[in-house]
Amino acid sequence: MDQTMEQIILGDVTVTRIKEYYGSCGMSPAQFFPDSPDGSWDEHRGWLAPDFWNPDDDEVHVAIQTWLLRSEGRTILVDTGVGNHKDRPYAPVWSRLETDFLDNLAAAGVRPEDVDIVVNTHLHIDHVGWNTRLEGRTWVPTFPNATYLMPQRDFEFWDPAGDHQPVLGRGNQNVFEDSVAPVREAGLVQLWDGAHRIDRNLRLELAPGHTPGSSVLVLESGGDRALFVGDLVHTALQLVEPATNSCFCEDPAQSRATRHELLGRAAEEKALVFPAHLGGQGAAEIERNGSRFAIKQWAGYSRIA
């Protein structure tokens, strides 16, 4: 278990990184990002390897992690990873995991009952898993005192009662049933649309494209700014090649437009960009590079035992 926490203070908000999994996702860049420009991974090999790509086996490396925020006396989790014991027949890399996530959360001083708010930026398999845990043979809310904030558009899109045909096909099978419906049935879900203010430091905004309800958590506190962008950025390459989509984007054109708009906003406001799945430093400050963008600097953390 990794007992060392990485933490950064932004205005009045403390951000701590809680790890679940770091390593290969079992896909090559060509599979995961089929429209990435020819030669782009090799062009940027010097900083993509080894944190984001292993050239030796040509596999993309990802982080599954939760951002723990403390703001105005409340404990907030941004995305909840894959979870343990989940049956994922069409995503075997995430099936029936046994990770130390809750122990890592405890090492940051947080018990499940301490969590006040859970933010699911969208409802993909690797963003809602720890919403629930297995108790006997029943899925129960992991964070029993929390309000789970979910985008209404994603809730409706992924509800099996609907007739949507996602690009994932069956890749999200069982996710709604074991990681979304149980917290809804427990009365802990608050659906939102458009925008939602959490407190004076934090608000949610829709940022569709990757999924219909994909959202960004905006942090504005003191002179500091940050954008927690979920899967609008899957890999660091997309920070400098923003037209590159993952193969999991429901609306590719909208995803590109939203990513470009958010990165432009981040550059103008000097906001740190926190994607869900970046290893390495996990977040970066962006600057404009002509009509494109560049990484100005990576986030700097304090390490706490």
VOBA-1610 file (N, C-alpha, C; in pm, whole numbers, padded with zeros to 5 digits, always signed):
BEGIN
Met+00084-00120+00000Met+00000+00000+00000Met+00088+00125+00000Asp+00056+00224-00081Asp+00131+00347-00090Asp+00082+00443+00018Gln+00165+00465+00120Gln+00126+00551+00231Gln+00167+00696+00209Thr+00237+00727+00099Thr+00280+00863+00072Thr+00174+00934-00010Met+00125+01047+00041Met+00022+01123-00028Met+00083+01242-00101Glu+00028+01273-00217Glu+00066+01392-00291Glu-00045+01495-00275Gln-00007+01615-00235Gln-00106+01716-00200Gln-00065+01852-00255Ile-00165+01929-00295Ile-00141+02065-00341Ile-00252+02154-00286Ile-00217+02274-00246Ile-00314+02369-00191Ile-00340+02477-00294Leu-00467+02494-00329Leu-00511+02594-00426Leu-00609+02686-00357Gly-00565+02807-00325Gly-00650+02897-00248Gly-00685+02835-00116Asp-00815+02823-00090Asp-00863+02763+00035Asp-00896+02616+00020Val-00858+02556-00091Val-00892+02416-00118Val-00765+02331-00117Thr-00771+02220-00045Thr-00662+02123-00046Thr-00699+02008-00138Val-00608+01974-00228Val-00628+01866-00324Val-00527+01755-00295Thr-00577+01634-00271Thr-00492+01519-00242Thr-00521+01409-00343Arg-00417+01345-00388Arg-00428+01241-00490Arg-00440+01105-00421Ile-00548+01032-00452Ile-00570+00899-00395Ile-00561+00797-00508Lys-00462+00709-00500Lys-00436+00617-00609Lys-00515+00487-00594Glu-00559+00434-00706Glu-00617+00300-00710Glu-00532+00206-00794Tyr-00492+00252-00914Tyr-00416+00166-01006Tyr-00331+00255-01094Tyr-00204+00215-01115Tyr-00118+00280-01213Tyr-00055+00173-01299Gly-00063+00187-01431Gly+00002+00089-01518Gly-00065+00080-01653Ser-00039-00029-01721Ser-00092-00050-01856Ser-00243-00068-01853Cys-00307-00015-01958Cys-00451-00040-01975Cys-00476-00149-02077Gly-00368-00210-02127Gly-00382-00319-02222Gly-00415-00277-02364Met-00396-00148-02395Met-00425-00100-02530Met-00305-00023-02583Ser-00284-00032-02713Ser-00179+00046-02778Ser-00233+00186-02808Pro-00143+00283-02835Pro-00192+00415-02878Pro-00283+00409-02999Ala-00251+00321-03094Ala-00334+00311-03214Ala-00474+00263-03182Gln-00489+00177-03081Gln-00621+00129-03040Gln-00696+00234-02958Phe-00626+00292-02862Phe-00690+00385-02768Phe-00718+00520-02834Phe-00624+00566-02917Phe-00635+00699-02979Phe-00615+00686-03130Pro-00711+00626-03199Pro-00691+00591-03340Pro-00673+00710-03432Asp-00715+00830-03388Asp-00698+00946-03476Asp-00582+01036-03432Ser-00493+00985-03346Ser-00376+01066-03311Ser-00288+01081-03436Pro-00228+01200-03453Pro-00151+01224-03576Pro-00038+01122-03594Asp-00011+01086-03718Asp+00096+00991-03748Asp+00228+01039-03688Gly+00293+00951-03617Gly+00424+00983-03561Gly+00423+01066-03435Ser+00304+01104-03386Ser+00299+01197-03273Ser+00352+01135-03144Trp+00327+01006-03124Trp+00376+00943-03001Trp+00528+00937-03002Asp+00586+00902-03115Asp+00732+00902-03123Asp+00789+01043-03114Glu+00720+01138-03172Glu+00766+01277-03168Glu+00780+01326-03024His+00686+01284-02939His+00686+01332-02801His+00734+01224-02703Arg+00802+01124-02755Arg+00847+01012-02672Arg+00925+01059-02549Gly+01004+01164-02562Gly+01091+01208-02454Gly+01018+01237-02325Trp+00893+01283-02333Trp+00819+01311-02210Trp+00693+01224-02194Leu+00652+01155-02300Leu+00539+01062-02285Leu+00582+00934-02215Ala+00705+00891-02238Ala+00756+00768-02176Ala+00836+00805-02050Pro+00820+00729-01942Pro+00739+00608-01928Pro+00603+00630-01863Asp+00574+00755-01822Asp+00453+00778-01740Asp+00324+00754-01816Phe+00324+00783-01947Phe+00200+00776-02024Phe+00202+00672-02136Trp+00319+00618-02162Trp+00333+00524-02273Trp+00461+00443-02254Asn+00450+00312-02273Asn+00567+00226-02269Asn+00601+00187-02412Pro+00702+00249-02473Pro+00734+00219-02613Pro+00778+00074-02634Asp+00832+00010-02531Asp+00882-00127-02548Asp+00770-00224-02582Asp+00655-00211-02513Asp+00542-00299-02546Asp+00430-00224-02617Asp+00453-00095-02644Asp+00358-00010-02717Asp+00221-00010-02650Glu+00219+00006-02518Glu+00094+00012-02443Glu+00081+00146-02371Val-00040+00198-02374Val-00072+00322-02302Val-00076+00292-02152His-00016+00379-02075His-00022+00367-01930His-00119+00471-01875Val-00199+00429-01778Val-00301+00516-01721Val-00294+00511-01569Ala-00352+00613-01509Ala-00373+00616-01365Ala-00523+00605-01341Ile-00560+00523-01244Ile-00695+00525-01192Ile-00683+00586-01053Gln-00744+00702-01035Gln-00722+00778-00913Gln-00844+00865-00884Thr-00850+00907-00760Thr-00956+00997-00714Thr-00890+01124-00662Trp-00948+01236-00695Trp-00901+01362-00638Trp-00984+01391-00513Leu-00917+01398-00399Leu-00980+01428-00271Leu-00966+01577-00245Leu-01079+01646-00235Leu-01079+01791-00211Leu-01137+01819-00073Arg-01076+01912-00004Arg-01131+01962+00122Arg-01158+02110+00102Ser-01286+02146+00110Ser-01330+02282+00080Ser-01443+02322+00173Glu-01428+02434+00240Glu-01530+02488+00330Glu-01577+02383+00431Gly-01480+02309+00483Gly-01511+02213+00588Gly-01570+02081+00540Arg-01582+02065+00408Arg-01640+01941+00355Arg-01536+01858+00282Thr-01559+01728+00281Thr-01472+01631+00215Thr-01539+01586+00087Ile-01470+01604-00026Ile-01529+01582-00158Ile-01439+01490-00238Leu-01497+01389-00300Leu-01424+01298-00387Leu-01465+01324-00532Val-01366+01340-00619Val-01393+01359-00762Val-01358+01229-00834Asp-01461+01158-00877Asp-01456+01028-00943Asp-01409+00920-00845Thr-01460+00798-00867Thr-01435+00692-00769Thr-01377+00566-00831Gly-01313+00578-00946Gly-01235+00468-00999Gly-01315+00346-01040Val-01251+00230-01030Val-01305+00105-01081Val-01380+00027-00974Gly-01326+00024-00852Gly-01389-00051-00744Gly-01343-00195-00739Asn-01370-00259-00628Asn-01334-00399-00607Asn-01452-00492-00634His-01420-00612-00676His-01515-00722-00690His-01617-00701-00802Lys-01596-00601-00887Lys-01694-00573-00992Lys-01675-00668-01110Asp-01784-00724-01157Asp-01780-00817-01271Asp-01788-00736-01400Arg-01677-00735-01476Arg-01669-00656-01598Arg-01631-00748-01715Pro-01727-00824-01767Pro-01694-00926-01868Pro-01636-00869-01996Tyr-01666-00744-02030Tyr-01616-00686-02153Tyr-01502-00587-02129Ala-01455-00580-02006Ala-01339-00497-01972Ala-01255-00574-01871Pro-01191-00683-01914Pro-01125-00773-01820Pro-01016-00708-01737Val-00952-00602-01789Val-00847-00537-01711Val-00902-00475-01583Trp-01034-00447-01580Trp-01097-00385-01462Trp-01187-00482-01387Ser-01185-00607-01424Ser-01279-00702-01365Ser-01225-00763-01236Arg-01311-00765-01134Arg-01284-00830-01006Arg-01150-00789-00945Leu-01128-00659-00940Leu-01004-00607-00880Leu-01005-00625-00729Glu-00885-00623-00673Glu-00866-00625-00528Glu-00758-00521-00498Thr-00797-00394-00488Thr-00700-00287-00466Thr-00710-00233-00324Asp-00611-00151-00288Asp-00604-00092-00154Asp-00663+00049-00150Phe-00758+00076-00239Phe-00808+00214-00250Phe-00858+00268-00116Leu-00941+00194-00046Leu-00995+00246+00080Leu-00886+00263+00185Asp-00783+00179+00182Asp-00670+00198+00271Asp-00592+00324+00235Asn-00577+00350+00107Asn-00510+00472+00064Asn-00590+00595+00104Leu-00723+00585+00096Leu-00808+00695+00141Leu-00792+00715+00292Ala-00787+00606+00366Ala-00769+00614+00511Ala-00634+00677+00546Ala-00531+00648+00464Ala-00399+00707+00489Ala-00402+00858+00474Ala-00501+00909+00398Ala-00519+01053+00386Ala-00610+01109+00495Gly-00649+01023+00589Gly-00729+01066+00702Gly-00878+01068+00678Val-00924+00990+00578Val-01065+00992+00543Val-01123+00852+00553Arg-01227+00837+00634Arg-01305+00714+00640Arg-01425+00729+00546Pro-01482+00619+00498Pro-01597+00632+00408Pro-01709+00719+00463Glu-01735+00710+00594Glu-01844+00789+00652Glu-01812+00938+00664Asp-01685+00976+00639Asp-01645+01116+00646Asp-01675+01193+00518Val-01702+01122+00409Val-01718+01187+00279Val-01853+01256+00272Asp-01851+01384+00234Asp-01974+01463+00224Asp-02032+01465+00083Ile-01944+01469-00018Ile-01989+01480-00157Ile-01904+01390-00244Val-01969+01316-00333Val-01901+01241-00438Val-01941+01303-00572Val-01842+01343-00650Val-01865+01395-00785Val-01829+01287-00885Asn-01925+01243-00963Asn-01897+01156-01078Asn-01898+01244-01202Thr-01780+01271-01260Thr-01776+01361-01375Thr-01854+01304-01493His-01860+01172-01502His-01948+01102-01596His-01959+00959-01544Leu-02036+00876-01613Leu-02072+00747-01554Leu-02009+00629-01626His-01886+00645-01672His-01812+00533-01728His-01764+00439-01619Ile-01727+00321-01661Ile-01687+00210-01576Ile-01579+00245-01473Asp-01486+00334-01512Asp-01370+00365-01427Asp-01383+00498-01355His-01508+00543-01337His-01532+00669-01266His-01637+00656-01156Val-01699+00539-01148Val-01808+00521-01051Val-01791+00398-00963Gly-01681+00323-00982Gly-01671+00191-00920Gly-01680+00189-00769Trp-01612+00284-00704Trp-01616+00287-00557Trp-01738+00361-00504Asn-01832+00395-00592Asn-01962+00444-00542Asn-02023+00342-00446Thr-01995+00212-00475Thr-02054+00105-00395Thr-01947+00003-00357Arg-01978-00075-00257Arg-01893-00186-00216Arg-01984-00306-00190Leu-01924-00424-00193Leu-02000-00547-00175Leu-02011-00580-00026Glu-02134-00591+00019Glu-02161-00631+00157Glu-02242-00760+00151Gly-02175-00873+00180Gly-02239-01001+00155Gly-02256-01020+00006Arg-02379-01023-00040Arg-02406-01034-00183Arg-02480-00911-00236Thr-02473-00801-00160Thr-02548-00681-00195Thr-02452-00563-00214Trp-02477-00485-00320Trp-02401-00363-00342Trp-02462-00251-00259Val-02381-00191-00172Val-02429-00084-00086Val-02341+00039-00107Pro-02393+00160-00079Pro-02311+00280-00095Pro-02185+00274-00008Thr-02071+00300-00069Thr-01946+00302+00006Thr-01941+00422+00099Phe-02001+00533+00058Phe-01994+00658+00133Phe-02136+00692+00179Pro-02179+00636+00291Pro-02322+00640+00327Pro-02375+00777+00364Asn-02287+00871+00396Asn-02332+01004+00435Asn-02313+01108+00325Ala-02275+01064+00207Ala-02244+01156+00098Ala-02364+01181+00008Thr-02362+01298-00054Thr-02448+01326-00169Thr-02368+01296-00294Tyr-02421+01210-00379Tyr-02354+01173-00503Tyr-02407+01263-00615Leu-02322+01348-00669Leu-02362+01439-00777Leu-02334+01373-00911Met-02441+01349-00987Met-02430+01284-01117Met-02495+01369-01224Pro-02433+01380-01343Pro-02497+01455-01452Pro-02624+01382-01498Gln-02733+01454-01503Gln-02860+01393-01542Gln-02853+01331-01681Arg-02781+01397-01773Arg-02776+01346-01911Arg-02704+01211-01918Asp-02602+01194-01835Asp-02535+01065-01833Asp-02619+00960-01763Phe-02688+01000-01657Phe-02775+00905-01587Phe-02879+00849-01683Glu-02939+00935-01762Glu-03040+00890-01857Glu-02978+00810-01972Phe-02860+00849-02016Phe-02796+00782-02128Phe-02757+00639-02092Trp-02705+00619-01971Trp-02655+00488-01932Trp-02759+00399-01864Asp-02874+00452-01836Asp-02980+00371-01777Asp-03020+00260-01875Pro-03005+00133-01836Pro-03038+00024-01928Pro-03183+00024-01973Ala-03269+00096-01901Ala-03409+00103-01942Ala-03427+00183-02070Gly-03326+00263-02105Gly-03333+00341-02228Gly-03289+00258-02348Asp-03284+00324-02464Asp-03250+00251-02587Asp-03125+00307-02653His-03037+00370-02574His-02916+00427-02631His-02819+00317-02673Gln-02742+00345-02777Gln-02643+00251-02829Gln-02505+00316-02818Pro-02438+00303-02704Pro-02309+00371-02685Pro-02198+00309-02768Val-02093+00391-02794Val-01980+00339-02870Val-01909+00228-02793Leu-01923+00226-02663Leu-01863+00119-02582Leu-01928-00016-02607Gly-02043-00016-02670Gly-02117-00141-02684Gly-02151-00195-02546Arg-02107-00317-02517Arg-02132-00377-02386Arg-02022-00345-02285Gly-01929-00257-02321Gly-01816-00229-02234Gly-01852-00177-02097Asn-01968-00114-02085Asn-02013-00060-01956Asn-02114-00154-01888Gln-02119-00280-01934Gln-02217-00374-01879Gln-02200-00388-01728Asn-02312-00391-01658Asn-02322-00408-01513Asn-02293-00281-01434Val-02238-00179-01497Val-02193-00061-01423Val-02310+00014-01362Phe-02414+00038-01440Phe-02529+00110-01387Phe-02592+00030-01272Glu-02603-00100-01293Glu-02672-00184-01195Glu-02597-00194-01063Asp-02462-00203-01067Asp-02391-00225-00941Asp-02326-00099-00883Ser-02314+00008-00961Ser-02242+00126-00912Ser-02321+00256-00917Val-02437+00255-00983Val-02520+00376-00993Val-02656+00354-00927Ala-02728+00251-00971Ala-02863+00226-00918Ala-02867+00210-00766Pro-02771+00140-00703Pro-02780+00124-00557Pro-02774+00254-00479Val-02695+00352-00526Val-02691+00479-00453Val-02815+00563-00482Arg-02869+00547-00602Arg-02997+00614-00634Arg-03109+00559-00546Glu-03112+00425-00533Glu-03216+00362-00451Glu-03201+00397-00303Ala-03079+00428-00262Ala-03055+00468-00123Ala-03088+00615-00099Gly-03129+00686-00202Gly-03167+00826-00187Gly-03050+00922-00178Leu-02932+00881-00226Leu-02812+00963-00210Leu-02773+01039-00337Val-02843+01016-00448Val-02805+01077-00576Val-02877+01210-00595Gln-02801+01311-00635Gln-02858+01437-00680Gln-02819+01455-00826Leu-02918+01455-00914Leu-02893+01477-01056Leu-02892+01627-01083Trp-02804+01668-01173Trp-02795+01810-01206Trp-02779+01824-01358Asp-02808+01941-01408Asp-02794+01968-01551Asp-02754+02114-01568Gly-02680+02142-01673Gly-02637+02279-01699Gly-02517+02317-01616Ala-02542+02354-01490Ala-02435+02388-01397Ala-02485+02364-01256His-02391+02344-01165His-02429+02319-01026His-02321+02377-00935Arg-02359+02467-00846Arg-02267+02528-00751Arg-02257+02440-00627Ile-02134+02396-00592Ile-02112+02316-00473Ile-02088+02407-00353Asp-01997+02501-00368Asp-01972+02601-00264Asp-01907+02721-00331Arg-01856+02815-00255Arg-01802+02936-00318Arg-01674+02908-00396Asn-01609+02794-00371Asn-01485+02759-00439Asn-01505+02668-00560Leu-01615+02594-00563Leu-01630+02484-00657Leu-01766+02487-00726Arg-01765+02460-00856Arg-01890+02444-00930Arg-01870+02344-01042Leu-01979+02280-01081Leu-01979+02185-01191Leu-02040+02250-01315Glu-01980+02219-01431Glu-02033+02266-01559Glu-02034+02149-01657Leu-02136+02145-01741Leu-02138+02044-01847Leu-02025+02069-01946Ala-01965+01961-01991Ala-01859+01967-02092Ala-01876+01845-02183Pro-01983+01839-02260Pro-02020+01716-02331Pro-01928+01684-02448Gly-01939+01560-02493Gly-01862+01512-02607Gly-01812+01372-02579His-01733+01359-02474His-01687+01224-02437His-01808+01137-02405Thr-01897+01187-02322Thr-02031+01133-02303Thr-02128+01249-02305Pro-02258+01224-02316Pro-02353+01336-02322Pro-02350+01424-02198Gly-02319+01365-02081Gly-02320+01442-01958Gly-02183+01467-01900Ser-02077+01446-01978Ser-01943+01472-01926Ser-01936+01613-01867Ser-01866+01623-01754Ser-01864+01751-01685Ser-01724+01785-01638Val-01706+01910-01604Val-01580+01960-01550Val-01609+02025-01416Leu-01523+02000-01319Leu-01532+02066-01189Leu-01438+02185-01192Val-01494+02303-01173Val-01417+02428-01178Val-01383+02470-01036Leu-01253+02494-01011Leu-01207+02543-00882Leu-01158+02686-00901Glu-01214+02777-00825Glu-01170+02916-00823Glu-01163+02960-00678Ser-01042+02981-00628Ser-01026+03016-00486Ser-00903+03104-00470Gly-00923+03223-00413Gly-00814+03318-00407Gly-00769+03350-00549Gly-00640+03343-00572Gly-00589+03367-00707Gly-00565+03241-00785Asp-00607+03127-00732Asp-00580+02998-00796Asp-00700+02949-00876Arg-00669+02879-00985Arg-00771+02822-01072Arg-00732+02678-01108Ala-00832+02594-01122Ala-00809+02457-01167Ala-00933+02404-01236Leu-00912+02311-01329Leu-01020+02244-01399Leu-00997+02094-01385Phe-01091+02024-01324Phe-01089+01879-01315Phe-01174+01828-01431Val-01108+01778-01536Val-01174+01762-01665Val-01216+01618-01696Gly-01206+01527-01599Gly-01251+01390-01624Gly-01178+01329-01741Asp-01253+01276-01838Asp-01194+01207-01953Asp-01190+01292-02079Leu-01214+01421-02069Leu-01194+01504-02187Leu-01048+01502-02228Val-00961+01476-02132Val-00820+01449-02159Val-00788+01315-02096His-00761+01214-02180His-00729+01080-02133His-00580+01061-02112Thr-00502+01126-02199Thr-00357+01110-02197Thr-00292+01245-02219Ala-00166+01258-02176Ala-00097+01385-02187Ala-00079+01430-02332Leu-00078+01337-02427Leu-00064+01376-02568Leu-00174+01472-02609Gln-00294+01454-02552Gln-00407+01539-02591Gln-00391+01684-02545Leu-00300+01708-02451Leu-00274+01845-02410Leu-00204+01925-02520Val-00127+01856-02604Val-00056+01924-02712Val-00115+01889-02849Glu-00198+01785-02854Glu-00269+01746-02977Glu-00418+01736-02944Pro-00485+01850-02918Pro-00622+01846-02866Pro-00726+01793-02963Ala-00692+01778-03090Ala-00788+01720-03185Ala-00794+01569-03172Thr-00706+01512-03092Thr-00701+01367-03075Thr-00806+01320-02975Asn-00894+01234-03019Asn-00995+01174-02932Asn-00953+01034-02891Ser-01010+00988-02780Ser-01001+00846-02749Ser-01109+00772-02828Cys-01097+00641-02832Cys-01196+00561-02904Cys-01327+00551-02828Phe-01335+00609-02708Phe-01454+00597-02624Phe-01543+00721-02628Cys-01511+00818-02714Cys-01591+00940-02720Cys-01721+00917-02795Glu-01833+00953-02732Glu-01964+00933-02793Glu-01987+01028-02910Asp-01940+01151-02899Asp-01958+01251-03004Asp-01821+01309-03034Pro-01747+01252-03129Pro-01609+01294-03152Pro-01594+01442-03184Ala-01681+01496-03269Ala-01669+01637-03306Ala-01689+01727-03186Gln-01790+01696-03106Gln-01816+01777-02988Gln-01705+01762-02885Ser-01651+01642-02873Ser-01542+01618-02780Ser-01421+01705-02816Arg-01387+01711-02943Arg-01275+01795-02987Arg-01301+01941-02955Ala-01421+01987-02986Ala-01454+02128-02964Ala-01450+02162-02815Thr-01505+02076-02732Thr-01506+02101-02589Thr-01364+02101-02533Arg-01282+02004-02576Arg-01144+01997-02527Arg-01068+02125-02565His-01083+02168-02689His-01012+02287-02735His-01057+02410-02654Glu-01187+02419-02629Glu-01239+02534-02552Glu-01185+02533-02410Leu-01184+02416-02346Leu-01139+02408-02208Leu-00989+02434-02195Leu-00909+02383-02289Leu-00766+02408-02284Leu-00737+02556-02308Gly-00812+02618-02398Gly-00796+02762-02419Gly-00830+02841-02294Arg-00935+02801-02228Arg-00974+02864-02103Arg-00867+02845-01997Ala-00812+02724-01989Ala-00707+02697-01891Ala-00584+02783-01917Ala-00547+02799-02044Ala-00431+02881-02077Ala-00453+03026-02041Glu-00572+03077-02070Glu-00602+03217-02042Glu-00608+03244-01892Glu-00664+03152-01816Glu-00684+03173-01673Glu-00570+03118-01587Lys-00468+03061-01654Lys-00357+02997-01583Lys-00409+02893-01482Ala-00504+02816-01530Ala-00566+02713-01446Ala-00493+02580-01465Leu-00466+02512-01353Leu-00413+02377-01362Leu-00520+02285-01420Val-00480+02195-01508Val-00572+02097-01567Val-00546+01962-01501Phe-00650+01908-01436Phe-00643+01779-01369Phe-00727+01678-01446Pro-00669+01602-01540Pro-00743+01493-01602Pro-00759+01377-01503Ala-00848+01286-01536Ala-00873+01175-01444Ala-00761+01072-01444His-00695+01053-01558His-00613+00932-01573His-00464+00956-01596Leu-00415+01076-01572Leu-00273+01099-01595Leu-00190+01044-01481Gly-00086+00966-01517Gly+00015+00930-01420Gly+00112+01047-01406Gly+00236+01018-01375Gly+00333+01125-01359Gly+00287+01226-01257Gln+00296+01353-01293Gln+00254+01460-01202Gln+00102+01479-01198Gly+00033+01421-01295Gly-00113+01415-01287Gly-00188+01540-01327Ala-00120+01654-01332Ala-00187+01780-01367Ala-00084+01874-01426Ala-00129+01969-01507Ala-00036+02057-01576Ala-00097+02195-01597Glu-00008+02294-01608Glu-00048+02427-01652Glu-00021+02435-01802Ile-00118+02491-01876Ile-00115+02492-02022Ile-00090+02634-02071Glu-00018+02645-02182Glu-00003+02775-02248Glu-00029+02759-02397Arg-00065+02869-02460Arg-00089+02865-02605Arg+00044+02855-02679Asn+00041+02780-02788Asn+00157+02766-02876Asn+00106+02785-03018Gly+00089+02913-03057Gly+00025+02943-03184Gly-00121+02903-03178Ser-00164+02820-03272Ser-00302+02772-03272Ser-00318+02646-03188Arg-00208+02602-03126Arg-00211+02480-03045Arg-00177+02516-02900Phe-00147+02413-02821Phe-00116+02434-02682Phe+00013+02360-02648Ala+00073+02400-02537Ala+00194+02335-02488Ala+00184+02324-02337Ile+00260+02231-02281Ile+00265+02215-02136Ile+00367+02314-02082Lys+00318+02411-02006Lys+00407+02512-01948Lys+00485+02454-01832Gln+00413+02386-01741Gln+00480+02319-01630Gln+00384+02218-01569Trp+00443+02116-01507Trp+00363+02017-01437Trp+00331+02066-01297Ala+00226+02010-01239Ala+00186+02049-01104Ala+00295+02012-01005Gly+00308+02094-00902Gly+00404+02064-00796Gly+00331+02027-00670Tyr+00362+01910-00613Tyr+00293+01861-00494Tyr+00386+01864-00374Ser+00325+01874-00258Ser+00392+01840-00135Ser+00365+01694-00107Arg+00464+01625-00053Arg+00445+01484-00017Arg+00428+01473+00134Ile+00321+01407+00174Ile+00291+01392+00316Ile+00284+01244+00349Ala+00334+01209+00466Ala+00334+01068+00507Ala+00204+01038+00579
//
